[in-house]
Amino acid sequence: MKKLLLFIYLMIFTLNLQAQKDSTIFAGTPPQKYNSGEAVNLNISIYPVPVRDNSFTVKSDKDISFIKVTNIIGQDIFRIKYNNPQQFIRIPLENPKRGMYLVTIIFSDGLRVVKKIMIEESE
């Protein structure tokens, strides 16, 4: 009986871990493996940091096809997919709260990069 309860507990725990994975999938874009050096050599600029005027800009050498901004507890506050990938994008935010946020950038070749930004209240 104890083994059965332990097995059920482990199954529930495993299912909860799988449910927490980020599941953004783009049709037609096969997942690709990259060396950590490729992301290091990529030139990405996010400015101004800290963000104060409810918007910021993302600039990159590669074409960006998707951007997501999440707060530190994982709630999406902004998300957009571009049918025509761009290298220069202005991100408008509607009254964001002060704090740390994660910016997930997915490029047209499937490479994913996550950057941290700080948002402060407007002066």
Short mmCIF file of the C-alpha atoms (twelve columns), coordinates in Angstrom:
data_MODEL
# 
_entry.id   MODEL 
# 
loop_
_atom_site.group_PDB 
_atom_site.id 
_atom_site.type_symbol 
_atom_site.label_atom_id 
_atom_site.label_alt_id 
_atom_site.label_comp_id 
_atom_site.label_asym_id 
_atom_site.label_seq_id 
_atom_site.Cartn_x 
_atom_site.Cartn_y 
_atom_site.Cartn_z 
_atom_site.pdbx_PDB_model_num 
ATOM 1   C CA . MET A 1   0.000  0.000  0.000   1 
ATOM 2   C CA . LYS A 2   2.825  2.406  0.870   1 
ATOM 3   C CA . LYS A 3   4.518  1.667  -2.453  1 
ATOM 4   C CA . LEU A 4   1.281  2.435  -4.298  1 
ATOM 5   C CA . LEU A 5   0.882  5.773  -2.494  1 
ATOM 6   C CA . LEU A 6   4.514  6.659  -3.171  1 
ATOM 7   C CA . PHE A 7   4.048  5.819  -6.855  1 
ATOM 8   C CA . ILE A 8   0.909  8.001  -7.089  1 
ATOM 9   C CA . TYR A 9   2.677  10.883 -5.342  1 
ATOM 10  C CA . LEU A 10  5.645  10.656 -7.723  1 
ATOM 11  C CA . MET A 11  3.337  10.589 -10.759 1 
ATOM 12  C CA . ILE A 12  1.477  13.704 -9.584  1 
ATOM 13  C CA . PHE A 13  4.755  15.503 -8.852  1 
ATOM 14  C CA . THR A 14  6.134  14.590 -12.303 1 
ATOM 15  C CA . LEU A 15  2.961  15.799 -14.047 1 
ATOM 16  C CA . ASN A 16  3.138  19.127 -12.189 1 
ATOM 17  C CA . LEU A 17  6.741  19.646 -13.305 1 
ATOM 18  C CA . GLN A 18  5.828  18.950 -16.925 1 
ATOM 19  C CA . ALA A 19  2.910  21.392 -16.785 1 
ATOM 20  C CA . GLN A 20  5.245  24.232 -15.798 1 
ATOM 21  C CA . LYS A 21  7.381  24.060 -18.954 1 
ATOM 22  C CA . ASP A 22  7.250  26.941 -21.426 1 
ATOM 23  C CA . SER A 23  5.328  25.594 -24.400 1 
ATOM 24  C CA . THR A 24  5.709  28.198 -27.125 1 
ATOM 25  C CA . ILE A 25  5.793  26.248 -30.395 1 
ATOM 26  C CA . PHE A 26  5.921  27.723 -33.861 1 
ATOM 27  C CA . ALA A 27  4.617  25.608 -36.722 1 
ATOM 28  C CA . GLY A 28  7.239  24.982 -39.360 1 
ATOM 29  C CA . THR A 29  10.171 25.916 -37.132 1 
ATOM 30  C CA . PRO A 30  11.961 22.772 -35.991 1 
ATOM 31  C CA . PRO A 31  13.722 23.029 -32.646 1 
ATOM 32  C CA . GLN A 32  17.424 23.637 -33.107 1 
ATOM 33  C CA . LYS A 33  20.398 23.077 -30.859 1 
ATOM 34  C CA . TYR A 34  22.850 25.923 -30.429 1 
ATOM 35  C CA . ASN A 35  26.195 26.223 -28.778 1 
ATOM 36  C CA . SER A 36  26.242 28.599 -25.845 1 
ATOM 37  C CA . GLY A 37  28.825 30.624 -27.796 1 
ATOM 38  C CA . GLU A 38  26.283 31.459 -30.511 1 
ATOM 39  C CA . ALA A 39  24.037 33.321 -28.055 1 
ATOM 40  C CA . VAL A 40  27.070 35.109 -26.606 1 
ATOM 41  C CA . ASN A 41  28.137 36.395 -30.044 1 
ATOM 42  C CA . LEU A 42  24.627 37.661 -30.789 1 
ATOM 43  C CA . ASN A 43  24.294 41.445 -30.538 1 
ATOM 44  C CA . ILE A 44  21.048 42.331 -28.697 1 
ATOM 45  C CA . SER A 45  20.348 45.790 -27.274 1 
ATOM 46  C CA . ILE A 46  17.474 46.586 -24.928 1 
ATOM 47  C CA . TYR A 47  17.147 50.228 -23.970 1 
ATOM 48  C CA . PRO A 48  16.507 52.331 -21.988 1 
ATOM 49  C CA . VAL A 49  17.316 50.326 -18.894 1 
ATOM 50  C CA . PRO A 50  15.851 50.847 -16.413 1 
ATOM 51  C CA . VAL A 51  12.584 51.333 -18.289 1 
ATOM 52  C CA . ARG A 52  10.757 54.459 -17.074 1 
ATOM 53  C CA . ASP A 53  8.363  55.664 -19.795 1 
ATOM 54  C CA . ASN A 54  6.150  52.561 -20.269 1 
ATOM 55  C CA . SER A 55  8.087  51.432 -23.351 1 
ATOM 56  C CA . PHE A 56  11.465 50.126 -24.408 1 
ATOM 57  C CA . THR A 57  13.240 49.154 -27.606 1 
ATOM 58  C CA . VAL A 58  14.807 45.856 -28.664 1 
ATOM 59  C CA . LYS A 59  17.447 45.936 -31.394 1 
ATOM 60  C CA . SER A 60  19.310 42.931 -32.814 1 
ATOM 61  C CA . ASP A 61  21.501 41.840 -35.713 1 
ATOM 62  C CA . LYS A 62  19.146 38.922 -36.435 1 
ATOM 63  C CA . ASP A 63  15.454 38.967 -37.383 1 
ATOM 64  C CA . ILE A 64  13.135 38.739 -34.361 1 
ATOM 65  C CA . SER A 65  9.907  36.776 -34.860 1 
ATOM 66  C CA . PHE A 66  8.480  36.692 -31.298 1 
ATOM 67  C CA . ILE A 67  8.808  38.730 -28.094 1 
ATOM 68  C CA . LYS A 68  7.295  38.035 -24.697 1 
ATOM 69  C CA . VAL A 69  7.632  40.091 -21.503 1 
ATOM 70  C CA . THR A 70  6.896  38.310 -18.226 1 
ATOM 71  C CA . ASN A 71  6.959  39.483 -14.660 1 
ATOM 72  C CA . ILE A 72  9.120  37.667 -12.136 1 
ATOM 73  C CA . ILE A 73  6.293  35.303 -11.120 1 
ATOM 74  C CA . GLY A 74  5.698  34.205 -14.714 1 
ATOM 75  C CA . GLN A 75  2.677  36.241 -15.780 1 
ATOM 76  C CA . ASP A 76  2.769  37.505 -19.376 1 
ATOM 77  C CA . ILE A 77  2.347  41.278 -19.587 1 
ATOM 78  C CA . PHE A 78  3.180  41.580 -23.300 1 
ATOM 79  C CA . ARG A 79  3.397  39.079 -26.145 1 
ATOM 80  C CA . ILE A 80  3.597  39.504 -29.919 1 
ATOM 81  C CA . LYS A 81  4.479  37.345 -32.915 1 
ATOM 82  C CA . TYR A 82  5.741  38.989 -36.088 1 
ATOM 83  C CA . ASN A 83  4.815  37.467 -39.460 1 
ATOM 84  C CA . ASN A 84  7.514  39.667 -41.019 1 
ATOM 85  C CA . PRO A 85  10.501 39.370 -38.645 1 
ATOM 86  C CA . GLN A 86  12.136 42.655 -37.664 1 
ATOM 87  C CA . GLN A 87  15.459 43.771 -36.185 1 
ATOM 88  C CA . PHE A 88  14.237 46.955 -34.456 1 
ATOM 89  C CA . ILE A 89  11.125 46.751 -32.253 1 
ATOM 90  C CA . ARG A 90  9.512  49.225 -29.845 1 
ATOM 91  C CA . ILE A 91  7.609  47.479 -27.022 1 
ATOM 92  C CA . PRO A 92  4.735  49.497 -25.451 1 
ATOM 93  C CA . LEU A 93  3.652  48.518 -21.934 1 
ATOM 94  C CA . GLU A 94  0.411  49.552 -20.240 1 
ATOM 95  C CA . ASN A 95  1.190  50.874 -16.742 1 
ATOM 96  C CA . PRO A 96  3.710  48.233 -15.702 1 
ATOM 97  C CA . LYS A 97  4.489  47.820 -12.017 1 
ATOM 98  C CA . ARG A 98  7.980  48.529 -10.716 1 
ATOM 99  C CA . GLY A 99  10.206 45.424 -10.652 1 
ATOM 100 C CA . MET A 100 12.245 42.865 -12.562 1 
ATOM 101 C CA . TYR A 101 10.912 41.423 -15.823 1 
ATOM 102 C CA . LEU A 102 12.093 38.790 -18.296 1 
ATOM 103 C CA . VAL A 103 12.126 39.500 -22.030 1 
ATOM 104 C CA . THR A 104 12.026 36.321 -24.135 1 
ATOM 105 C CA . ILE A 105 13.177 36.877 -27.711 1 
ATOM 106 C CA . ILE A 106 12.767 34.184 -30.374 1 
ATOM 107 C CA . PHE A 107 14.544 34.721 -33.667 1 
ATOM 108 C CA . SER A 108 13.382 33.592 -37.096 1 
ATOM 109 C CA . ASP A 109 15.857 30.670 -37.017 1 
ATOM 110 C CA . GLY A 110 14.418 29.363 -33.716 1 
ATOM 111 C CA . LEU A 111 17.122 30.656 -31.359 1 
ATOM 112 C CA . ARG A 112 15.664 31.758 -27.993 1 
ATOM 113 C CA . VAL A 113 17.307 34.340 -25.729 1 
ATOM 114 C CA . VAL A 114 16.013 35.578 -22.372 1 
ATOM 115 C CA . LYS A 115 17.121 38.954 -20.971 1 
ATOM 116 C CA . LYS A 116 16.327 40.691 -17.667 1 
ATOM 117 C CA . ILE A 117 15.105 44.272 -17.477 1 
ATOM 118 C CA . MET A 118 14.218 46.565 -14.595 1 
ATOM 119 C CA . ILE A 119 11.103 48.730 -14.758 1 
ATOM 120 C CA . GLU A 120 10.813 51.800 -12.546 1 
ATOM 121 C CA . GLU A 121 7.975  54.244 -12.076 1 
ATOM 122 C CA . SER A 122 7.840  57.265 -14.394 1 
ATOM 123 C CA . GLU A 123 9.112  60.499 -12.906 1 
# 
